[in-house]
Amino acid sequence: MLATIGANLLKIKPCIQVIAGKMKVSRKYRGKMDAVVADYVKDTLKIYNTPDTSICFITYTTTSEEMLATIHKELKEFGRFKEVVETRASATITSHCGRNTIGILYMNDGNQII
């Protein structure tokens, strides 16, 4: 509870990834949500930088049109995906991750730069 209060006060947003079959916090971002989302997209595309460029999904539980526009802008600047599709997260993801959960999903060859 104290950690949650501290994270909210400091505007810390975790980046959760599935690593070796387990959900783990891989990075923590701090600041306003629009800047955090832009950094998240840039970081993800930089780390997992050998994608299948045919399609990318923006999946979310709840978000604003402005946030979706920010994500689309970052993906467009990346300039390699032929198609970008918006999808709503399932009830399972929503119940586990909560509101304002956003993810970009695409196939990558498994290589990453850290």
C-alpha positions as CSV (number, residue, x, y, z in Angstrom):
1,M,0.0,0.0,0.0
2,L,2.8,2.4,0.9
3,A,4.6,1.6,-2.4
4,T,1.4,2.3,-4.3
5,I,1.0,5.7,-2.6
6,G,4.7,6.6,-3.3
7,A,4.5,5.5,-6.9
8,N,1.3,7.7,-7.4
9,L,2.9,10.7,-5.8
10,L,6.1,10.4,-7.9
11,K,4.0,9.5,-11.0
12,I,5.9,6.3,-11.6
13,K,4.5,4.0,-14.2
14,P,5.9,0.4,-14.5
15,C,6.6,-1.3,-17.8
16,I,5.6,-5.0,-17.3
17,Q,6.9,-7.6,-19.7
18,V,6.6,-11.4,-19.8
19,I,10.1,-12.7,-19.3
20,A,10.7,-16.5,-19.1
21,G,6.9,-17.0,-18.7
22,K,6.6,-14.6,-15.8
23,M,5.3,-11.1,-15.6
24,K,8.1,-8.7,-14.4
25,V,8.6,-5.0,-14.1
26,S,11.3,-4.4,-16.7
27,R,11.5,-0.6,-16.5
28,K,9.9,2.2,-14.6
29,Y,8.9,5.5,-16.2
30,R,8.2,8.7,-14.4
31,G,6.2,11.7,-15.5
32,K,3.1,12.6,-17.4
33,M,1.4,9.8,-19.2
34,D,1.8,11.2,-22.7
35,A,5.6,11.5,-22.3
36,V,5.8,8.1,-20.6
37,V,3.9,6.4,-23.5
38,A,6.1,8.1,-26.1
39,D,9.2,6.9,-24.3
40,Y,7.7,3.4,-23.8
41,V,7.1,3.0,-27.6
42,K,10.5,4.4,-28.5
43,D,12.3,2.1,-25.9
44,T,10.3,-1.0,-27.0
45,L,11.1,-0.4,-30.7
46,K,14.7,0.2,-29.9
47,I,15.2,-2.9,-27.7
48,Y,13.1,-5.3,-29.9
49,N,14.3,-3.8,-33.2
50,T,13.9,-6.6,-35.7
51,P,10.2,-6.8,-36.0
52,D,8.0,-8.5,-38.6
53,T,6.9,-5.3,-40.2
54,S,3.6,-6.6,-41.6
55,I,1.5,-5.6,-38.6
56,C,1.6,-4.0,-35.2
57,F,-1.2,-3.8,-32.6
58,I,-1.9,-1.1,-30.1
59,T,-3.8,-2.9,-27.4
60,Y,-5.3,-1.0,-24.4
61,T,-7.8,-1.3,-21.6
62,T,-8.9,2.3,-21.5
63,T,-7.2,5.4,-22.9
64,S,-7.9,8.7,-24.5
65,E,-7.9,9.6,-28.2
66,E,-4.9,11.8,-27.5
67,M,-2.9,8.9,-26.1
68,L,-3.8,6.7,-29.1
69,A,-2.6,9.6,-31.3
70,T,0.7,9.8,-29.5
71,I,1.3,6.0,-30.0
72,H,0.3,6.3,-33.7
73,K,2.7,9.2,-34.1
74,E,5.6,7.2,-32.6
75,L,4.9,4.2,-34.7
76,K,4.6,6.3,-37.8
77,E,8.0,7.9,-37.0
78,F,9.4,4.4,-36.7
79,G,8.1,4.0,-40.2
80,R,8.4,0.2,-40.7
81,F,5.0,-1.3,-40.0
82,K,2.7,-1.7,-43.0
83,E,-0.4,-1.9,-40.8
84,V,-1.3,-0.6,-37.3
85,V,-4.4,-2.0,-35.7
86,E,-6.1,-0.8,-32.5
87,T,-7.6,-3.6,-30.2
88,R,-9.2,-3.6,-26.8
89,A,-7.6,-5.8,-24.2
90,S,-9.5,-8.8,-23.0
91,A,-11.3,-9.0,-19.7
92,T,-8.4,-11.0,-18.2
93,I,-5.9,-8.4,-19.1
94,T,-8.2,-5.6,-17.9
95,S,-8.8,-7.3,-14.5
96,H,-5.2,-8.0,-13.9
97,C,-3.6,-4.8,-15.2
98,G,-6.3,-2.2,-14.7
99,R,-7.3,0.9,-16.5
100,N,-5.0,2.9,-18.7
101,T,-3.0,-0.2,-19.6
102,I,-1.4,0.2,-23.0
103,G,0.8,-2.1,-25.0
104,I,2.2,-2.4,-28.5
105,L,2.4,-5.9,-29.8
106,Y,4.4,-7.2,-32.8
107,M,6.4,-10.3,-33.7
108,N,10.1,-10.0,-33.2
109,D,12.8,-12.5,-34.1
110,G,13.7,-12.8,-30.4
111,N,16.9,-10.7,-30.6
112,Q,17.1,-7.6,-28.4
113,I,19.5,-4.9,-27.7
114,I,19.9,-3.9,-24.0
